[in-house]
């Protein structure tokens, strides 16, 4: 048996020249810019909101225990709002993706498939 079968694949042989060319295209760069333009600020905003909840829960228990309606206090409301925020962000990302990312991604996919055929 040859020892070549046990050698790892040469990394240069696994590169796709069509993908490498597309990754440098203006459309691909724009797709990444749009994606990052939504995801990074949304992540920072959500993590800040979540950390505010944790910080207030740990270091402002008097504030968080204020009763709002009956036995419902501010901590419970903030906790429920964490779930609401999660679903709202998922919905906003879905709409953003459909409107701003998917059309460009489809075009890039078509270009990639066309490049593979030729």
Buried (B, 14 or more C-beta within 10 A) or exposed (E): EEEEEEEEEEEEEEEEEBEEEBEEEEEBEEBEEBBEEBEEEBEEEBEEBBEEBEEBBEEEEEEBEEEEEEEEBBBBEBEEEEEEBEEEBEEEBEEBBEEBBEEBBEEBEEBBEEBEEE
